[in-house]
Amino acid sequence: MRRSEVDMSGAGLGAVGVERAGRPPVGLVVFDLDGVLVDTQHAEDGGLVRLAARMGLTIGDEQASELFSGKRLATCIELLETLSGRPAPEDAVEFVRTECERIIGPRLDPVDGVEEALRRIPLTKCVASNSPRDLIERRLRASGLLDYFEDRLCSAYDASVWKPDPGLFLSAAAEHRVPPSECLIIEDSEVGVRAGVRAGMRVLQFTNGRSCPSRSDGVVTFAHMAQLQDLI
């Protein structure tokens, strides 16, 4: 079994465990927000799809996921401008965020199994997200996960650098005084995975039950949060 293949039977866990001897200890576990801790990508995609409609574009759910997943909102809006050949409305950012919150509604559930995983990981944990800090905090509070991170929230808007640039993860490492080689990134999107790899950090990609092709970049994929502690 290749290192990038992990299944629920546990066969992959043993293979990963054998390789731990040559790795530095983990000093900081860095979690992405959307798709890893809370699942709001569908809502963000929905807001962007509605914006696209205002700009004369029709975008389906699958295409929206491919176009927008893990990317900065401004980048997504610029992409819609390119595709439509027209400027976005002046209220584009506010419109998308309002639509996103409307789609989410009053309740936000954590990703299945992630709260138990957070309880079982006795290491320093932080969140590093392309989202603004107030949005990170609001979504963690709404899902009941904020206490696991306290104030260890790293926003691309504060660091002025967005994934896939590795600068956000490097900023998180520096803030917590942990060498990049001792940081472990938990990501779901290709944008975030690329940022972690470019930062020289170990990366685990969460697929949330989806099939994922084998990787050649040393990134380990896993399908369920129940596997996370053993992979660390």
Backbone bond lengths (Angstrom), bond angles and torsions (degrees), N, CA, C in turn:
res aa  C-N    CA-C-N  psi(-1)  N-CA   C-N-CA  omega(-1)  CA-C   N-CA-C  phi
1 M - - - 1.463 - - 1.522 109.97 -
2 R 1.332 116.04 132.62 1.448 119.41 177.50 1.514 110.14 -73.87
3 R 1.326 115.56 156.79 1.454 120.74 -175.54 1.524 112.03 -60.42
4 S 1.342 116.59 -29.50 1.456 119.35 -175.74 1.508 113.28 -80.04
5 E 1.328 118.05 -1.48 1.445 120.86 -177.08 1.523 110.62 -106.47
6 V 1.320 116.43 117.09 1.452 122.01 178.74 1.512 107.61 -131.46
7 D 1.340 117.69 130.10 1.454 119.57 178.27 1.517 110.12 -124.36
8 M 1.322 115.26 170.33 1.457 120.65 -175.12 1.518 113.45 -71.01
9 S 1.324 118.15 -13.31 1.458 120.05 -179.13 1.514 112.07 -71.98
10 G 1.362 115.42 -18.26 1.454 119.47 -179.60 1.504 112.79 96.74
11 A 1.347 118.47 -7.06 1.450 120.30 -178.90 1.513 111.13 -61.13
12 G 1.355 115.71 -39.18 1.452 119.09 179.80 1.508 112.44 -70.17
13 L 1.314 118.15 -27.97 1.459 120.93 -176.49 1.510 111.13 -65.58
14 G 1.322 116.55 -37.60 1.452 119.03 179.75 1.510 111.51 -65.36
15 A 1.340 116.53 -40.36 1.451 120.58 179.86 1.513 111.00 -63.46
16 V 1.344 116.03 -40.88 1.452 119.91 178.79 1.519 110.52 -66.18
17 G 1.330 116.31 -41.16 1.456 120.59 -177.73 1.515 113.02 -61.27
18 V 1.332 117.60 -34.50 1.457 121.06 -179.43 1.515 110.84 -62.81
19 E 1.339 117.29 -30.53 1.452 121.22 -175.47 1.523 113.10 -83.43
20 R 1.310 118.64 -3.83 1.457 120.45 -175.29 1.519 113.30 -67.44
21 A 1.318 116.89 -25.23 1.459 119.94 -173.54 1.520 112.36 -57.55
22 G 1.337 117.35 -35.53 1.454 120.04 -176.53 1.509 114.38 -91.83
23 R 1.320 118.42 5.56 1.451 121.13 -176.17 1.525 110.94 -101.07
24 P 1.344 117.45 147.09 1.467 119.49 173.44 1.518 109.88 -68.26
25 P 1.340 117.52 158.18 1.467 119.94 178.85 1.524 110.32 -66.48
26 V 1.318 115.79 153.52 1.462 120.82 178.10 1.527 108.73 -83.68
27 G 1.324 117.02 121.15 1.454 121.47 178.78 1.514 113.27 -102.99
28 L 1.347 116.86 -17.94 1.457 120.98 -177.67 1.525 108.72 -153.90
29 V 1.337 115.93 128.63 1.460 121.54 175.11 1.525 107.22 -104.69
30 V 1.326 115.84 119.88 1.464 121.98 -174.91 1.523 108.94 -107.89
31 F 1.321 116.41 117.25 1.458 122.22 -178.52 1.524 110.84 -101.59
32 D 1.322 116.19 134.46 1.454 120.32 164.12 1.524 107.75 -69.69
33 L 1.316 116.69 163.58 1.466 120.08 -179.30 1.526 111.89 -90.96
34 D 1.322 115.58 -72.46 1.461 119.21 -173.66 1.527 111.20 -75.21
35 G 1.329 115.21 130.91 1.456 121.17 179.83 1.506 113.63 89.51
36 V 1.336 117.08 -14.10 1.469 121.76 178.67 1.518 110.22 -115.33
37 L 1.318 117.22 -49.68 1.463 121.62 178.90 1.526 111.66 -98.68
38 V 1.308 116.22 -44.48 1.469 122.04 176.08 1.516 108.08 -131.53
39 D 1.315 116.30 152.71 1.462 119.70 -177.50 1.524 109.60 -109.24
40 T 1.341 115.47 90.63 1.461 120.48 179.84 1.526 112.23 -118.26
41 Q 1.343 116.89 6.22 1.455 118.74 -178.12 1.528 111.66 -59.15
42 H 1.348 116.44 -37.75 1.466 119.11 179.67 1.521 111.02 -61.02
43 A 1.353 115.47 -36.22 1.461 119.52 -179.57 1.525 110.87 -72.73
44 E 1.329 116.89 -41.23 1.461 120.18 178.03 1.523 110.42 -65.21
45 D 1.331 115.98 -42.18 1.464 119.53 175.68 1.526 110.53 -60.20
46 G 1.344 116.03 -41.21 1.455 120.32 -179.52 1.520 112.12 -61.43
47 G 1.323 116.01 -42.25 1.456 119.71 177.76 1.520 112.01 -63.04
48 L 1.328 116.31 -39.76 1.464 120.67 179.58 1.527 111.11 -71.12
49 V 1.331 116.69 -35.41 1.464 119.94 176.80 1.523 110.33 -63.40
50 R 1.332 116.62 -39.80 1.462 120.00 178.21 1.528 111.11 -67.49
51 L 1.331 116.02 -36.98 1.465 119.09 174.89 1.526 110.02 -64.81
52 A 1.328 116.47 -41.95 1.461 120.37 178.58 1.523 110.98 -57.82
53 A 1.325 116.70 -40.75 1.463 120.72 179.34 1.533 110.86 -61.65
54 R 1.335 116.41 -38.88 1.471 119.97 176.86 1.526 111.51 -64.08
55 M 1.346 115.46 -24.40 1.464 120.74 -178.75 1.519 112.11 -98.59
56 G 1.344 116.75 11.49 1.455 120.82 175.26 1.510 115.38 85.30
57 L 1.333 117.79 16.04 1.463 122.16 -178.99 1.520 110.45 -110.40
58 T 1.324 116.03 145.07 1.459 121.51 172.05 1.526 107.66 -113.88
59 I 1.325 117.06 117.66 1.469 122.66 -176.57 1.522 108.70 -125.77
60 G 1.329 116.49 125.84 1.456 121.56 178.19 1.508 112.05 -80.91
61 D 1.337 116.53 169.69 1.469 121.65 -176.15 1.526 112.10 -60.87
62 E 1.333 117.49 -45.61 1.462 120.16 -177.63 1.520 110.96 -65.46
63 Q 1.318 116.93 -42.48 1.456 120.51 178.15 1.527 110.82 -64.47
64 A 1.324 116.81 -38.67 1.464 120.74 179.43 1.522 110.79 -60.72
65 S 1.326 116.51 -43.62 1.458 120.25 179.17 1.525 111.01 -61.59
66 E 1.321 116.79 -42.54 1.469 120.65 179.75 1.530 111.64 -66.01
67 L 1.325 116.41 -37.54 1.463 120.84 -176.22 1.525 113.27 -76.61
68 F 1.349 117.22 -38.03 1.457 120.39 -164.89 1.527 116.06 -110.62
69 S 1.329 118.85 -20.49 1.466 121.49 -170.03 1.522 112.43 -55.76
70 G 1.347 114.85 123.79 1.459 121.86 174.37 1.506 115.77 79.68
71 K 1.333 118.37 -3.33 1.457 120.91 -173.60 1.529 111.96 -93.59
72 R 1.318 114.55 156.49 1.455 122.09 175.84 1.526 109.71 -62.94
73 L 1.319 117.18 141.51 1.456 121.00 -178.45 1.523 111.29 -56.78
74 A 1.311 117.26 -43.11 1.462 120.27 -179.86 1.525 110.94 -60.81
75 T 1.323 116.70 -37.99 1.466 120.89 178.34 1.523 110.45 -64.82
76 C 1.337 116.74 -40.54 1.466 121.00 178.75 1.525 110.97 -63.97
77 I 1.315 116.84 -40.61 1.463 120.97 179.74 1.530 110.02 -67.11
78 E 1.322 116.99 -40.93 1.465 120.53 176.58 1.525 110.70 -61.68
79 L 1.324 116.36 -37.45 1.456 120.23 177.82 1.531 110.93 -63.80
80 L 1.330 116.67 -40.71 1.462 120.26 177.18 1.527 111.30 -64.77
81 E 1.300 116.83 -36.19 1.465 120.12 176.21 1.522 110.80 -62.79
82 T 1.332 116.02 -41.85 1.464 120.23 179.12 1.523 111.07 -65.13
83 L 1.336 116.07 -44.67 1.458 120.64 -177.53 1.530 112.41 -67.54
84 S 1.339 116.13 -35.66 1.463 120.34 -176.40 1.523 112.79 -89.57
85 G 1.326 115.83 -21.81 1.456 119.82 -176.51 1.513 113.39 72.51
86 R 1.335 116.60 22.45 1.461 120.17 179.53 1.532 109.30 -142.93
87 P 1.323 118.00 155.31 1.473 120.13 178.90 1.519 111.35 -70.28
88 A 1.311 115.25 149.57 1.460 120.44 176.81 1.526 109.62 -72.29
89 P 1.332 118.02 154.13 1.475 120.47 175.38 1.529 110.92 -59.09
90 E 1.303 116.86 153.29 1.459 120.80 -178.39 1.520 112.37 -61.12
91 D 1.321 116.28 -28.23 1.469 120.04 -178.39 1.532 112.10 -95.72
92 A 1.347 117.93 22.27 1.467 121.37 -172.03 1.525 112.59 -57.13
93 V 1.323 117.82 -48.39 1.465 120.83 -177.38 1.522 110.55 -63.33
94 E 1.331 116.36 -49.23 1.471 120.25 179.68 1.529 110.92 -61.94
95 F 1.333 116.73 -39.91 1.457 121.14 -179.61 1.526 111.05 -61.68
96 V 1.354 117.21 -48.08 1.463 120.83 -178.03 1.523 110.46 -63.88
97 R 1.318 117.54 -43.11 1.468 119.86 -178.23 1.528 111.46 -68.14
98 T 1.313 116.92 -36.83 1.463 120.17 177.39 1.518 110.54 -65.79
99 E 1.330 116.61 -44.50 1.455 120.82 178.49 1.528 111.34 -63.44
100 C 1.319 115.95 -39.57 1.465 120.78 178.54 1.526 111.01 -60.75
101 E 1.329 117.16 -47.76 1.458 120.66 -179.87 1.530 110.68 -64.66
102 R 1.330 117.26 -35.15 1.461 120.56 178.28 1.524 110.91 -65.23
103 I 1.340 116.50 -40.77 1.461 120.74 -179.74 1.534 110.52 -68.36
104 I 1.325 116.93 -40.32 1.470 120.98 179.35 1.522 110.52 -62.46
105 G 1.323 116.16 -44.21 1.453 120.07 -179.04 1.523 112.20 81.09
106 P 1.332 117.45 -168.88 1.467 121.43 -173.16 1.521 114.58 -75.28
107 R 1.335 118.38 -14.89 1.454 120.47 -175.05 1.524 110.46 -122.67
108 L 1.321 116.20 136.81 1.459 121.43 178.97 1.528 108.65 -129.67
109 D 1.306 116.93 113.29 1.462 121.16 -179.09 1.521 110.33 -88.45
110 P 1.334 117.41 143.40 1.463 119.73 173.01 1.522 110.40 -68.62
111 V 1.317 115.86 159.48 1.461 120.69 174.33 1.528 108.83 -57.74
112 D 1.297 116.81 140.12 1.464 121.98 -176.27 1.524 111.58 -54.39
113 G 1.327 116.09 122.93 1.458 121.89 175.91 1.511 115.87 87.09
114 V 1.343 118.29 -7.89 1.458 118.90 -173.87 1.527 112.24 -73.63
115 E 1.334 118.17 -33.06 1.466 118.63 -179.44 1.525 110.67 -65.57
116 E 1.318 117.26 -41.87 1.463 120.55 176.24 1.521 110.41 -63.40
117 A 1.326 117.38 -39.99 1.464 120.61 178.22 1.526 110.77 -61.86
118 L 1.328 117.63 -43.07 1.462 121.28 179.30 1.522 111.00 -62.75
119 R 1.324 117.07 -39.40 1.473 120.74 178.80 1.519 111.22 -63.39
120 R 1.316 117.32 -33.16 1.460 121.68 -172.81 1.522 113.76 -88.68
121 I 1.322 117.70 -8.91 1.468 120.66 -177.69 1.527 109.08 -98.38
122 P 1.348 118.58 106.81 1.467 121.42 -175.09 1.528 112.66 -88.56
123 L 1.313 117.14 42.76 1.457 122.44 -178.16 1.524 109.34 -122.11
124 T 1.331 116.18 161.66 1.457 120.02 175.77 1.516 109.31 -64.17
125 K 1.325 115.69 131.48 1.459 121.42 -176.51 1.532 109.65 -125.88
126 C 1.328 116.09 142.01 1.459 120.49 174.24 1.524 108.91 -140.28
127 V 1.324 115.09 168.95 1.458 121.77 175.70 1.522 107.96 -113.94
128 A 1.320 117.04 135.18 1.466 121.91 174.54 1.526 107.44 -129.78
129 S 1.319 115.64 115.24 1.465 120.60 -171.50 1.518 111.20 -136.95
130 N 1.326 115.50 151.85 1.466 121.23 173.34 1.523 112.13 -72.19
131 S 1.316 118.01 -7.33 1.461 122.19 -177.44 1.534 111.46 -82.43
132 P 1.329 117.87 159.10 1.468 121.21 174.03 1.530 110.40 -63.27
133 R 1.328 115.96 152.43 1.465 120.25 -175.90 1.523 112.52 -60.73
134 D 1.336 117.58 -39.76 1.461 118.38 -178.10 1.522 111.32 -65.20
135 L 1.335 116.97 -33.35 1.456 120.29 177.54 1.528 110.86 -71.01
136 I 1.341 116.81 -40.32 1.473 120.69 176.51 1.521 109.61 -57.69
137 E 1.332 115.70 -49.84 1.462 120.58 -177.90 1.530 111.21 -63.26
138 R 1.320 116.45 -42.16 1.463 120.33 -178.31 1.524 111.27 -63.38
139 R 1.315 117.20 -43.05 1.464 120.11 -178.45 1.519 112.16 -72.38
140 L 1.320 117.44 -35.20 1.464 119.14 175.70 1.524 110.98 -67.37
141 R 1.315 116.90 -39.40 1.469 119.85 178.50 1.532 110.34 -66.20
142 A 1.328 117.05 -42.15 1.465 120.85 -178.45 1.528 111.82 -65.30
143 S 1.316 116.70 -29.08 1.470 120.83 -179.19 1.522 112.99 -93.98
144 G 1.347 117.35 -3.55 1.459 121.01 179.13 1.510 114.29 80.12
145 L 1.338 118.06 16.63 1.466 120.76 -175.34 1.526 113.99 -105.07
146 L 1.319 118.08 -4.18 1.464 120.04 -172.38 1.523 112.42 -60.24
147 D 1.318 118.52 -38.23 1.463 121.22 -176.23 1.523 113.03 -62.76
148 Y 1.310 118.31 -22.60 1.464 120.79 179.23 1.529 111.75 -72.66
149 F 1.340 116.68 -17.29 1.458 120.74 -176.95 1.519 113.01 -119.64
150 E 1.336 117.61 -16.56 1.467 122.47 -177.71 1.526 109.11 52.74
151 D 1.335 118.56 -120.79 1.464 119.95 -178.72 1.519 112.14 -101.87
152 R 1.316 117.31 16.69 1.471 120.53 -177.98 1.541 109.41 -86.49
153 L 1.323 114.61 67.73 1.451 122.58 -176.81 1.526 108.72 -120.35
154 C 1.308 117.23 119.91 1.459 122.61 -176.88 1.528 109.51 -112.71
155 S 1.308 116.27 115.36 1.461 121.97 -177.91 1.516 110.31 -106.21
156 A 1.327 115.56 139.67 1.460 120.43 176.45 1.524 110.84 -62.03
157 Y 1.332 116.91 -28.02 1.460 120.43 179.72 1.526 111.32 -69.33
158 D 1.319 117.33 -29.58 1.468 120.74 176.23 1.524 110.96 -79.11
159 A 1.332 116.33 -37.96 1.467 121.11 -178.56 1.528 111.98 -82.64
160 S 1.340 116.14 -13.45 1.471 122.58 -177.55 1.524 112.46 58.35
161 V 1.323 115.47 37.06 1.460 121.03 176.17 1.521 108.22 -152.64
162 W 1.318 116.78 137.28 1.463 122.02 -172.02 1.524 110.75 -121.36
163 K 1.329 115.83 143.24 1.446 120.22 172.18 1.543 108.25 -56.85
164 P 1.338 118.07 141.82 1.466 129.63 15.83 1.525 115.95 -85.99
165 D 1.328 118.29 6.09 1.463 119.37 172.38 1.524 108.08 -62.21
166 P 1.318 118.74 135.03 1.472 120.64 -178.77 1.516 114.32 -73.60
167 G 1.340 116.61 -5.00 1.459 120.02 -173.23 1.511 114.76 -60.15
168 L 1.340 118.20 -33.45 1.470 119.75 -179.72 1.520 110.47 -64.50
169 F 1.321 117.70 -45.42 1.459 120.83 179.16 1.527 111.01 -67.57
170 L 1.304 117.31 -38.76 1.469 120.20 178.08 1.523 110.62 -65.52
171 S 1.332 116.78 -36.17 1.464 120.69 176.59 1.522 110.72 -65.08
172 A 1.340 116.82 -41.28 1.468 120.77 178.02 1.523 110.63 -62.87
173 A 1.317 116.73 -42.40 1.468 120.69 179.09 1.522 110.79 -62.52
174 A 1.330 116.94 -44.81 1.458 120.90 -179.60 1.526 111.20 -64.82
175 E 1.329 116.15 -41.14 1.462 120.55 -179.75 1.527 111.38 -61.14
176 H 1.323 116.94 -34.78 1.463 120.99 -178.55 1.526 112.47 -98.60
177 R 1.334 116.26 6.01 1.468 122.70 175.71 1.526 112.05 56.95
178 V 1.326 114.87 44.82 1.463 121.54 178.77 1.522 107.96 -122.44
179 P 1.333 119.44 129.01 1.464 120.84 178.13 1.526 110.66 -60.53
180 P 1.324 118.12 145.90 1.465 120.37 178.69 1.523 113.58 -52.70
181 S 1.327 117.24 -35.62 1.465 120.63 -178.48 1.526 112.35 -66.23
182 E 1.344 117.53 -16.79 1.458 121.18 179.93 1.531 112.20 -105.06
183 C 1.344 116.11 12.27 1.461 121.14 177.11 1.522 110.06 -99.33
184 L 1.310 115.99 141.33 1.460 122.75 176.76 1.519 108.16 -119.18
185 I 1.332 116.38 122.79 1.457 122.38 -177.40 1.527 109.76 -99.85
186 I 1.331 116.87 131.65 1.467 122.28 173.78 1.522 106.91 -111.19
187 E 1.317 116.66 110.15 1.464 122.83 -174.55 1.517 110.10 -133.10
188 D 1.320 115.24 160.21 1.464 119.37 173.70 1.520 112.38 -117.92
189 S 1.326 117.87 -33.04 1.461 120.53 -174.69 1.522 111.38 -89.35
190 E 1.334 115.38 155.44 1.458 120.54 176.50 1.519 110.94 -64.09
191 V 1.335 116.89 -33.49 1.462 121.32 178.11 1.529 109.99 -59.24
192 G 1.338 116.65 -47.73 1.453 120.91 -179.84 1.511 112.93 -70.04
193 V 1.329 116.63 -38.45 1.469 120.60 178.17 1.528 110.27 -60.95
194 R 1.321 116.84 -44.85 1.472 120.23 179.49 1.523 110.96 -61.66
195 A 1.334 116.27 -39.40 1.466 119.73 179.26 1.526 110.74 -62.58
196 G 1.342 116.63 -43.61 1.459 120.35 -179.62 1.511 112.79 -65.18
197 V 1.314 116.61 -42.87 1.466 121.00 179.23 1.521 110.09 -63.98
198 R 1.321 116.45 -42.98 1.474 120.50 -179.76 1.520 111.62 -67.68
199 A 1.332 117.32 -25.28 1.464 120.88 177.58 1.528 112.16 -78.97
200 G 1.335 117.55 -5.70 1.462 120.96 -178.82 1.512 112.95 77.04
201 M 1.329 116.45 27.20 1.457 121.95 -177.69 1.524 110.46 -109.28
202 R 1.308 115.36 156.49 1.461 120.11 174.51 1.520 108.50 -74.73
203 V 1.335 116.84 138.21 1.463 121.38 -174.48 1.517 110.35 -128.34
204 L 1.335 115.25 133.09 1.453 122.90 169.01 1.524 107.41 -112.15
205 Q 1.318 117.41 127.87 1.463 121.23 -179.97 1.515 110.01 -103.51
206 F 1.332 115.51 119.60 1.454 122.54 179.80 1.525 109.09 -87.55
207 T 1.349 116.55 122.37 1.462 120.82 -177.75 1.521 112.52 -100.07
208 N 1.326 118.23 -9.30 1.473 123.09 178.31 1.526 111.76 53.11
209 G 1.336 115.00 46.21 1.459 120.69 176.08 1.506 114.78 86.65
210 R 1.337 117.18 -10.20 1.461 119.47 -179.93 1.525 110.32 -78.86
211 S 1.326 116.43 148.19 1.457 120.01 174.62 1.518 108.60 -69.66
212 C 1.310 116.45 146.98 1.457 120.97 -177.47 1.517 108.52 -141.75
213 P 1.325 119.00 132.76 1.465 120.14 179.78 1.519 111.44 -64.47
214 S 1.326 116.03 154.24 1.459 120.75 176.85 1.527 109.89 -61.61
215 R 1.318 116.38 145.18 1.458 121.50 -177.17 1.519 109.72 -108.83
216 S 1.323 115.83 153.08 1.460 121.21 179.17 1.526 111.72 -113.38
217 D 1.354 116.77 9.06 1.463 120.46 -175.57 1.523 112.90 -105.58
218 G 1.340 117.65 12.67 1.454 120.35 179.01 1.510 114.46 84.21
219 V 1.333 117.72 -2.24 1.459 121.40 179.12 1.523 109.13 -77.77
220 V 1.325 116.20 130.12 1.462 122.15 177.89 1.526 108.75 -93.49
221 T 1.320 117.33 131.37 1.456 121.29 175.79 1.524 109.79 -100.75
222 F 1.338 115.79 146.27 1.463 120.01 175.38 1.519 108.86 -143.98
223 A 1.321 115.58 149.11 1.458 120.58 -168.95 1.520 114.29 -98.71
224 H 1.346 117.79 -24.31 1.466 120.93 -173.13 1.532 109.79 -136.35
225 M 1.326 116.27 141.59 1.457 120.71 -178.52 1.521 112.81 -63.93
226 A 1.328 118.05 -19.45 1.460 120.44 176.47 1.522 111.90 -62.75
227 Q 1.330 117.43 -18.35 1.470 121.42 179.93 1.515 113.40 -86.18
228 L 1.323 117.58 -15.08 1.459 120.30 -165.68 1.527 113.43 -60.67
229 Q 1.317 118.81 -48.32 1.456 120.59 -175.96 1.530 110.83 -59.21
230 D 1.315 117.87 -41.55 1.465 120.28 -179.94 1.521 111.37 -66.62
231 L 1.306 118.13 -33.37 1.460 121.30 179.41 1.521 112.00 -71.14
232 I 1.323 116.54 -32.29 1.463 120.74 178.87 1.518 110.43 -69.38
